[in-house]
Every structure is written in structure tokens, then in C-alpha cells.
Amino acid sequence: MRAVFYLILCIVLWSFIPVFTKFAGVSLDHHQYLFYSSIISSLSVLFFALISGDINGLARYKPKTYALLFFLGFLDFFYYLLLYFGYQKAGGLEVLAVQYTWPIFIVILSVILLNERLNSGKIFALGLGFLGTFVVLSKGDLLGFSFSNVSALLIVCLGAFSFALFSVLSKRVAINPQNAVAIYFFSAIIYSFFSVLFFSEFRLPSASEWGFILINGIFLNGISYLFWIKALRELDASFAALFIFVIPVLSAFLLVLFFDEEILKAHLISLALVIVSGILARRK
């Protein structure tokens, strides 16, 4: 039950990302934004490791453990780098539709890499969850929804696969979740530093941009990862992935709430599909 609570907290935090992005908005490019956000996320997770008394363990792991953690940190960094690239090059709805293929990749990879069982109920629940996501993103026009920038969306799809692989392999990390996430974000600082160095330029964010980076780095990206990793420690990855389809549906309702956007039948239909998907996933 505790793991489900962590999963719910993670879903709620990630659902606020589109809303907060509309409120804030930054002029930084995706290389710069990822670099500063990784710094804040790393510091926030290190703070939690410090107050929990586990920070001393960061220097006591075997080299192969550090190698795995830095590899997982790269997978997470790579996901966000490609995702932000997609939002620059393609339409937001299109990117969202492709972005949320990562729960499908998690189910597939968990069967291949973790030997988790995939039954007909999980397959059906997965299909309903993806359909519910696609309904809300297409606003109910499933046949009229088309992709305009295929190359950029394929790059986003590669990023989605990267995050799915990160999530599945994270179940094989036996160390304290706070320390693991701290190393993920620390490695992301290194990767994003070279990303800015070779593909962008270093400049300090403005005061308003710092506010957005702080909230994103501490809550939407930092603490949420602790909840996600803790949930994965106790739940099947394929089971946890099914509930991720709640995020775009909840995000749509939050956009309606905060920005007075019109409530469509597609929102209600997608919510019903996701609820049914979750009920089926909870059945033995």
C-alpha cells in the first residue's frame, strides 16, 4: 500500500508539469534548462539524503555499482534531452502522444529483462490506458489526428524508450533510493554540462527563470523521482506503468481548472478508460 501511495504522489507531481510550464515559460534552450534543472534536482535530493543520514553511503559503493548508476543517469538525461528537443521541433499534442509510449516500453522490457508475467488482463489494461491517453490528446478526433514532423517524433520515441529502460533497470539497483537518485542527477549535471558546452552556450537564467527552475528541479523533477524509484522497488514495473496513463488525463483537467479551457466529452471518455484500465490492472 505504501508503494501505491508513492506512485500516486509521483503521478500528481508529474501531472502539474504542463500547467506549470504554461504559467512560467523560459527563454533558455533545452540544453541550458536541463543543465540548471539537473543542478537543483541533485542538490534537493542530496539534502534529503543528508537529513536521513544516508549520505555517507555515497562513497562506499563498488565501482560496478557506480558504473550502473551513471549509466542509468545517462538514460534519464537522454530522455529529457530528446523530449525537450521534440517540444521545440514538433507540436505539443503530438509530442505528448509519443512521449507516453514509455509505459508500453516498460511493460515490454519488464517481461524481457525482469521476467515479469504478462497476462491478457495487463495487455488489455495497457491498451485501454493508451487509448484513453490518445483520446484526450486528440480531443476525440482519433481519425483526424495526424503527425506532422515524423523525424522529431521518432527522436522523442527513442527518448521514451530510454526512460522505460531507466525505470526497468532501476529495479536492479539495491542501494538506498535517495542515494541512487542523487547519483542519477549528479551524473546528469556532467552530461548536460558537455551538452551545453558543445551544442549551446552558458548563460545565467533570469530571476523569473530561476523561480521556475527551482520549483521544477525540487518538486516536479527531484522529489518526484524519489517517489517513482521507491514505488518501483515494491511494485512490478509493468503494473506501475499502467497507472502512468493517468498523467495526461489529469493534466488535461488541470489545464481546464487553471486556464478555463473547455471541458470536452473526450476528457470524460478518456478518464473512464483510464479508470477501467486501473481497475483491471489491480485485479489478480
Helices and strands as residue ranges (DSSP letters): H 2-15, H 17-23, H 30-52, G 55-59, H 63-89, H 92-99, H 102-113, H 120-137, H 150-170, H 177-199, H 207-215, I 216-223, H 224-234, H 237-242, G 243-245, H 246-259, H 265-282
